[in-house]
Amino acid sequence: MSLSNPSVFLYGPGSAKIEDRPEPKVTDPTDAIVRIKFVGVCGSDVHFWNHGGVNGNFVSESQPLVMGHEASGTIHAVGSAVSHLKPGDNVAIEPGQPCRSCTRCKEGLYNLCPDMRFAACPPDTPGCLTKYFKIPADFCYKLPPGVSLQEGVLAEPLAVAAHAVRMIGVQPGQSVVIFGSGTIGLVCGAVARMFGAKKIVAVDLLDRKLEFARSFNQASTFKPDSNAAPEENAARLIHENGLGLGADAVIEATGAESSIATAIYVLRPGGSCVQTGLGKPVVNFPILTMSEKELHMHGAFRYNSADFKVAMDVLEAGTVPLKSLISNIFNFEQATDAWETTKQGRGIKNMIRGYGYKDPARMVHL
């Protein structure tokens, strides 16, 4: 039996099925329907695969959910009011739909909209691992000439990076230490460079990740001693990288408690830290040091006004070797293999082809 809109549903931890759902139709003049071509695997996808949800919101056997939120595709249809896109255009997707009318939305902080409907969020907002996906057309970004659909998937993590870098106000000539050299840490370094950061220090426990960060961002690297106290690791990092009183800014992209503490110790007085990594709901950290240094500590949640614009500028500039981030590409029917591969720490950015899509790129061997 042929499926009109095959989709990957998560039923619970370790339980997923490909099933049909109604093909979306244009119902509003500003709608866009996208034929999905690639979906990226994010750490949150792995968390859902492991635990069935996050922060009290879970899928269930009675209420499964279509997964995926990093996506690119080709415009299939648009509403009558859409003039900037036409069928056949290649686009990156910003996978959320805010209410547009609350106070936060009107401030441009639509990522904080209490009624945000974000792709693949329980209980009932389906994601992008589907053949056809409907979204407001202004949340589709036409890919510049020469930018592939695979690279288009990276617009979403680039927007996360843009949000983090803008949150801490990175300025030309500054030093930035980035804890974690996964996809988000790496693209944060790339965006920080574009904002003028002079020195970037990539921090990770894995040698292979540090080696990649050196080539990807021309970053200095630092491997913490797991047996040392955060203060000791911070002092060594500052000394080995000539940071004087400390780094101007830190992007914490691991969520690990020890890393968060080290980040505070590594900052100069008056420095800024943004927390992009998610770990335990509650952590201990040196709040006295934070106060004495008068540090600026920022949370970061997804992206908002102009962050995707920065992401598209990075893609269009073509100065960052983004293709080198793409490690493995799985067919639609192998979505759970993609999640498992990412869970095992194999590859940097793993991707899933859209249903039935025969792209010219070969599968990258694991």
VENSUL-V730688 format. One record per helix or strand. SS is the DSSP state (2 for helix, 1 for strand). FROM is the first residue (numbers start at 1). TO is the last residue. If there is no record, write none. Layout:
BEGIN
SS:FROM:TO  SS:FROM:TO
END
This chain:
BEGIN
1:6:12  1:15:20  1:31:40  2:43:51  1:53:54  1:57:58  1:65:66  1:70:78  1:90:93  1:96:97  2:103:106  2:110:112  1:117:118  1:121:121  1:125:125  1:130:130  1:132:136  2:137:139  1:140:142  2:149:167  1:175:179  2:183:194  1:199:203  2:207:217  1:220:222  2:230:240  1:247:252  2:257:266  1:267:275  2:287:292  1:296:299  2:307:317  2:322:325  1:326:330  2:332:343  1:349:353
END
